[in-house]
Amino acid sequence: MNVDGCSLGNPASFGGGGIVRNCKGEMDLGVGSFVLANSLISRQARNLFSIHGFRSSIMIMRLSPHPLSSIFKKPAVTLRKRKWKTAILSSTPLVILGVGRVIFTAGVNYQVHVGEYGVHWNFFFTLAAVSILTSIINIHPQYCGFLGLSILAGYQTSLMSGLNDYLLSDKRTVSIISQNKEGIFSIFGYWGMYLVGVLLGNYLFFRSDSSSKTRSKQWTRVKIWILSVMFWLLTIILDKHVEKVSRRMCNLAYVAFVLAQNFQVLAILTLGDLIPGQKTSALEEAFNLNLLAVFLLANVLTGLINLTVNTISTSSITALAILVGYAFVLSVLAGFAKILGIKLKFW
């Protein structure tokens, strides 16, 4: 039931949560899947930022009494300010959540394995960093893949050139970077993964197609299956001949592993289109309405369970009862929020 070493009475040195991992805290799918899922349907993947920026530039040039100077000055300044504003707005809630998690985990003496992200770092800070980088360096989706692969290739080269030794070392100085080296340097891996996801999302779901809708959906299903197989082959090759999959460093093999696993799940889900009838349940709609709020509530409930129950020695029946109760509480609260029309949007 619990794999993060943070449960009551658990002396284990496992990592800080996740879906699939080994005894070294590697191959954690949860955090990577979260980043990839967001990138596939992001505003960048839908090319909303680029379109908005282009239209704003044209409007400024038309309204300016000095069109020539506005081409080189006003649009650039306006867009730069808008990028910074977008970056701040999108990352502030994540930074607040990250700081809050640090304070609360320290306040209740909740075990935190520093080998995951570092002494003070957590995944909310990583998400905030990726959000800031993608907001400031905003390019067309078709170029995101090249930039993402370049970042991943450069980062992987650095890892194999000595950065791995630094990240895996237990030695830490008093500097912020050294204290949180795992979390800070893994940003490059997550950012590269996000950019690759933007390209794939745009290519699969948001790029206009002149063919019929039915034919387009069928071809998209085929492409997802092909990509799933390709990413699994790439994962095997990288894991065997380049470097073992490691979530801790978010290396190239880990990125390929996350892509392979998620596209495999997505490929299986596309088969649901072949079944007639309603495709989305009321419960799914309820969760989709308040994804972040439900995610935070799930984290709080998980923490409460780990603090109050010795899960490592819990019987199977008790564990099943806790899981059913956990899922029931989340479902009921999400359902009530949908019925009452409550939508918690923080930014």
PLY file of the C-alpha trace (Angstrom):
ply
format ascii 1.0
element vertex 347
property float x
property float y
property float z
element edge 346
property int vertex1
property int vertex2
end_header
0.00 0.00 0.00
2.76 2.43 0.89
6.11 2.57 -0.89
7.58 5.86 0.18
9.16 4.97 3.51
7.15 7.68 5.27
4.57 5.58 7.08
4.27 5.33 10.84
6.99 3.06 12.24
8.61 2.41 8.87
12.42 2.65 9.06
12.89 1.95 5.36
14.97 4.23 3.16
12.74 4.11 0.12
12.10 7.25 -1.87
9.32 9.78 -1.51
6.30 8.19 -3.13
5.46 7.10 -6.64
3.78 4.40 -8.65
6.54 2.07 -9.82
10.02 2.06 -8.30
12.78 -0.29 -7.24
14.62 -0.40 -3.91
16.89 2.47 -4.99
14.02 4.84 -5.63
14.42 4.62 -9.39
11.83 4.39 -12.16
9.16 6.44 -10.37
6.42 6.89 -12.95
4.12 9.26 -11.11
5.98 12.55 -11.39
7.08 11.99 -14.98
3.58 11.01 -16.04
2.21 14.18 -14.46
4.60 16.37 -16.47
3.98 14.49 -19.72
0.19 14.46 -19.38
0.18 18.21 -18.83
2.43 18.84 -21.82
0.32 16.80 -24.25
-2.74 19.02 -23.76
-1.00 22.24 -22.73
-1.63 25.67 -24.20
1.74 25.35 -25.89
0.67 22.12 -27.58
-2.48 23.86 -28.79
-0.31 26.77 -29.97
-2.44 29.28 -28.08
0.49 31.29 -26.74
2.13 31.73 -30.13
-1.13 32.75 -31.82
-1.96 35.22 -29.07
1.51 36.72 -29.18
1.42 37.05 -32.97
-1.97 38.77 -32.96
-0.87 41.12 -30.19
2.20 42.12 -32.19
0.14 42.84 -35.31
-2.37 44.91 -33.31
0.38 46.97 -31.68
2.02 47.66 -35.03
-1.30 48.76 -36.56
-2.12 51.15 -33.72
1.36 52.64 -33.47
1.93 56.06 -35.10
5.45 54.89 -35.94
5.00 51.42 -37.46
8.65 50.89 -38.31
9.91 51.54 -34.78
7.06 49.52 -33.29
8.15 46.47 -35.20
11.47 46.44 -33.40
10.61 47.92 -30.02
7.05 47.97 -28.75
5.95 44.44 -29.68
9.15 42.94 -28.29
8.87 44.85 -25.02
5.16 44.10 -24.67
5.60 40.40 -25.39
8.55 40.19 -23.03
6.51 41.72 -20.22
3.62 39.42 -21.03
5.89 36.38 -20.90
7.20 37.35 -17.48
3.69 38.04 -16.24
2.50 34.67 -17.52
5.48 32.94 -15.95
4.84 34.54 -12.56
1.09 33.88 -12.62
1.49 30.24 -13.64
4.26 29.43 -11.17
3.22 31.35 -8.05
0.61 28.79 -6.85
3.14 25.99 -7.36
5.80 27.85 -5.40
3.29 28.46 -2.59
2.38 24.77 -2.56
6.06 23.82 -2.52
6.83 26.14 0.39
3.72 24.93 2.20
4.79 21.32 1.80
8.23 22.07 3.23
6.70 23.84 6.24
4.06 21.20 6.95
6.33 18.19 6.53
8.84 19.78 8.88
6.09 20.75 11.32
4.72 17.21 11.69
8.15 15.57 11.40
7.11 13.75 8.22
10.01 11.70 6.89
11.57 13.17 3.74
14.23 11.24 1.87
16.80 13.82 0.75
17.97 11.54 -2.06
14.75 12.26 -3.95
14.96 16.00 -4.56
17.26 17.33 -1.87
16.88 18.86 1.57
14.31 21.57 0.77
13.23 20.80 -2.78
10.04 19.00 -3.79
8.12 18.28 -6.96
6.04 21.47 -6.74
9.23 23.50 -7.16
10.16 21.39 -10.18
6.76 22.04 -11.75
7.14 25.75 -11.06
10.57 25.80 -12.71
9.28 24.00 -15.80
6.33 26.39 -15.95
8.60 29.44 -15.78
10.98 28.13 -18.43
8.21 27.21 -20.88
6.49 30.57 -20.37
9.63 32.62 -20.98
11.12 30.51 -23.77
7.93 30.18 -25.76
8.34 28.82 -29.28
6.11 27.19 -31.86
5.17 23.58 -31.00
6.88 22.19 -34.09
10.24 23.46 -32.78
9.69 22.29 -29.20
10.79 18.77 -30.06
14.17 19.90 -31.36
14.74 22.14 -28.34
13.61 19.41 -25.94
15.83 16.75 -27.51
18.78 19.17 -27.51
18.29 19.84 -23.79
17.97 16.12 -23.04
21.03 15.24 -25.12
23.12 17.96 -23.48
21.93 17.00 -20.01
22.61 13.30 -20.61
26.10 14.13 -21.87
26.73 16.14 -18.70
25.51 13.26 -16.55
27.88 10.83 -18.23
30.74 13.34 -18.05
30.78 13.53 -14.27
27.54 15.15 -13.16
26.22 11.74 -12.10
29.02 11.37 -9.57
28.13 14.73 -8.07
24.40 14.01 -7.90
24.82 10.53 -6.43
27.33 11.64 -3.82
26.14 11.96 -0.22
28.37 14.99 0.30
26.53 18.31 0.58
27.83 21.78 1.32
25.86 24.63 2.87
24.94 26.14 -0.52
21.35 25.95 -1.72
22.39 24.23 -4.95
24.35 21.53 -3.14
21.57 21.01 -0.60
19.02 20.50 -3.39
21.22 19.26 -6.24
18.96 16.36 -7.28
15.87 18.53 -7.65
17.61 21.46 -9.32
19.52 19.52 -11.96
16.63 17.17 -12.76
14.74 20.26 -13.98
16.59 19.93 -17.29
15.25 16.41 -17.75
11.67 17.37 -16.92
11.83 20.48 -19.09
13.12 18.47 -22.03
10.39 15.88 -21.46
7.76 18.61 -21.34
8.92 20.13 -24.63
8.90 16.74 -26.36
5.39 16.21 -25.01
4.30 19.57 -26.44
5.45 18.51 -29.90
3.75 15.11 -29.63
0.52 16.61 -28.32
0.40 19.15 -31.14
1.24 16.50 -33.73
-1.31 13.96 -32.52
-4.25 16.01 -31.28
-4.15 19.65 -32.33
-2.62 19.85 -35.79
-5.24 20.57 -38.45
-5.96 17.76 -40.87
-7.81 18.05 -44.14
-9.04 14.46 -43.98
-12.34 13.43 -42.45
-12.76 13.39 -38.68
-13.28 9.62 -38.53
-10.24 8.89 -40.67
-8.18 11.35 -38.64
-9.12 9.63 -35.36
-8.25 6.24 -36.78
-4.88 7.47 -38.00
-4.20 9.10 -34.62
-4.89 5.77 -32.92
-2.41 4.03 -35.22
0.25 6.69 -34.61
-0.13 6.36 -30.83
0.41 2.59 -31.03
3.46 3.05 -33.26
4.93 5.64 -30.89
4.33 3.35 -27.92
6.34 0.55 -29.52
9.08 2.94 -30.62
9.46 4.43 -27.15
9.64 0.99 -25.53
12.40 -0.04 -27.94
14.22 3.22 -27.25
13.89 2.68 -23.49
15.41 -0.80 -23.73
18.30 0.45 -25.85
19.06 3.43 -23.60
18.72 1.43 -20.40
21.05 -1.29 -21.67
23.65 0.66 -23.63
23.63 4.25 -22.32
22.50 4.51 -18.70
20.04 2.79 -16.41
16.66 4.41 -15.94
16.79 6.86 -13.03
14.04 9.18 -11.87
16.43 10.74 -9.39
18.45 12.29 -12.22
15.59 12.30 -14.75
18.00 11.02 -17.37
17.28 10.27 -21.01
16.38 6.63 -20.32
13.84 7.74 -17.71
12.25 10.19 -20.15
11.94 7.43 -22.75
10.51 5.10 -20.09
7.83 7.63 -19.11
6.93 8.23 -22.76
6.72 4.50 -23.43
4.56 3.71 -20.42
2.17 6.60 -20.93
1.76 6.05 -24.64
1.10 2.37 -23.97
-1.71 3.33 -21.59
-2.98 5.93 -24.05
-2.91 3.38 -26.87
-5.00 0.96 -24.83
-7.47 3.71 -23.95
-7.92 4.60 -27.63
-9.47 1.18 -28.11
-12.41 2.49 -26.10
-13.45 4.47 -29.18
-14.34 1.17 -30.80
-16.97 0.51 -28.11
-20.31 2.28 -28.69
-21.91 4.37 -25.98
-20.87 7.04 -23.48
-17.09 7.32 -23.24
-16.78 9.57 -20.17
-18.30 8.69 -16.81
-19.82 11.21 -14.39
-17.02 10.48 -11.92
-14.37 11.30 -14.52
-16.10 14.59 -15.26
-16.21 15.38 -11.54
-12.48 14.76 -11.14
-11.66 16.73 -14.29
-13.54 19.73 -12.93
-11.16 20.12 -9.97
-8.02 18.18 -10.83
-5.59 20.23 -8.74
-7.89 20.37 -5.72
-8.48 16.61 -5.83
-4.76 16.01 -6.27
-3.95 18.12 -3.20
-6.69 16.44 -1.16
-5.36 13.02 -2.17
-1.89 14.04 -0.99
-3.25 15.25 2.35
-5.21 12.03 2.88
-2.15 9.95 1.99
-0.07 11.88 4.49
-2.67 11.47 7.23
-2.85 7.74 6.62
0.93 7.38 6.69
1.15 9.35 9.93
-1.59 7.44 11.73
-1.32 3.88 10.38
1.66 1.54 10.44
1.04 0.59 6.83
4.11 -1.60 6.44
2.67 -4.15 8.87
-0.99 -3.74 7.93
-2.91 -6.83 6.86
-4.25 -7.16 3.34
-7.86 -6.81 4.49
-7.12 -3.64 6.45
-5.11 -2.19 3.59
-7.96 -2.89 1.17
-10.46 -1.26 3.52
-8.27 1.84 3.82
-7.87 2.07 0.05
-11.62 1.71 -0.53
-12.34 4.37 2.09
-9.68 6.63 0.60
-11.13 6.33 -2.91
-14.68 6.73 -1.58
-13.91 9.98 0.24
-12.18 11.46 -2.81
-15.02 10.42 -5.12
-17.76 11.74 -2.84
-16.10 15.12 -2.32
-15.34 15.50 -6.04
-18.93 14.53 -6.86
-20.41 17.03 -4.41
-18.20 19.77 -5.86
-19.54 19.00 -9.34
-23.17 18.90 -8.18
-22.80 22.23 -6.38
-20.97 23.76 -9.34
-17.80 24.42 -7.35
-14.71 24.87 -9.49
-11.52 25.64 -7.61
-9.23 27.49 -9.98
-6.22 29.07 -8.31
-4.86 30.98 -11.32
0 1
1 2
2 3
3 4
4 5
5 6
6 7
7 8
8 9
9 10
10 11
11 12
12 13
13 14
14 15
15 16
16 17
17 18
18 19
19 20
20 21
21 22
22 23
23 24
24 25
25 26
26 27
27 28
28 29
29 30
30 31
31 32
32 33
33 34
34 35
35 36
36 37
37 38
38 39
39 40
40 41
41 42
42 43
43 44
44 45
45 46
46 47
47 48
48 49
49 50
50 51
51 52
52 53
53 54
54 55
55 56
56 57
57 58
58 59
59 60
60 61
61 62
62 63
63 64
64 65
65 66
66 67
67 68
68 69
69 70
70 71
71 72
72 73
73 74
74 75
75 76
76 77
77 78
78 79
79 80
80 81
81 82
82 83
83 84
84 85
85 86
86 87
87 88
88 89
89 90
90 91
91 92
92 93
93 94
94 95
95 96
96 97
97 98
98 99
99 100
100 101
101 102
102 103
103 104
104 105
105 106
106 107
107 108
108 109
109 110
110 111
111 112
112 113
113 114
114 115
115 116
116 117
117 118
118 119
119 120
120 121
121 122
122 123
123 124
124 125
125 126
126 127
127 128
128 129
129 130
130 131
131 132
132 133
133 134
134 135
135 136
136 137
137 138
138 139
139 140
140 141
141 142
142 143
143 144
144 145
145 146
146 147
147 148
148 149
149 150
150 151
151 152
152 153
153 154
154 155
155 156
156 157
157 158
158 159
159 160
160 161
161 162
162 163
163 164
164 165
165 166
166 167
167 168
168 169
169 170
170 171
171 172
172 173
173 174
174 175
175 176
176 177
177 178
178 179
179 180
180 181
181 182
182 183
183 184
184 185
185 186
186 187
187 188
188 189
189 190
190 191
191 192
192 193
193 194
194 195
195 196
196 197
197 198
198 199
199 200
200 201
201 202
202 203
203 204
204 205
205 206
206 207
207 208
208 209
209 210
210 211
211 212
212 213
213 214
214 215
215 216
216 217
217 218
218 219
219 220
220 221
221 222
222 223
223 224
224 225
225 226
226 227
227 228
228 229
229 230
230 231
231 232
232 233
233 234
234 235
235 236
236 237
237 238
238 239
239 240
240 241
241 242
242 243
243 244
244 245
245 246
246 247
247 248
248 249
249 250
250 251
251 252
252 253
253 254
254 255
255 256
256 257
257 258
258 259
259 260
260 261
261 262
262 263
263 264
264 265
265 266
266 267
267 268
268 269
269 270
270 271
271 272
272 273
273 274
274 275
275 276
276 277
277 278
278 279
279 280
280 281
281 282
282 283
283 284
284 285
285 286
286 287
287 288
288 289
289 290
290 291
291 292
292 293
293 294
294 295
295 296
296 297
297 298
298 299
299 300
300 301
301 302
302 303
303 304
304 305
305 306
306 307
307 308
308 309
309 310
310 311
311 312
312 313
313 314
314 315
315 316
316 317
317 318
318 319
319 320
320 321
321 322
322 323
323 324
324 325
325 326
326 327
327 328
328 329
329 330
330 331
331 332
332 333
333 334
334 335
335 336
336 337
337 338
338 339
339 340
340 341
341 342
342 343
343 344
344 345
345 346
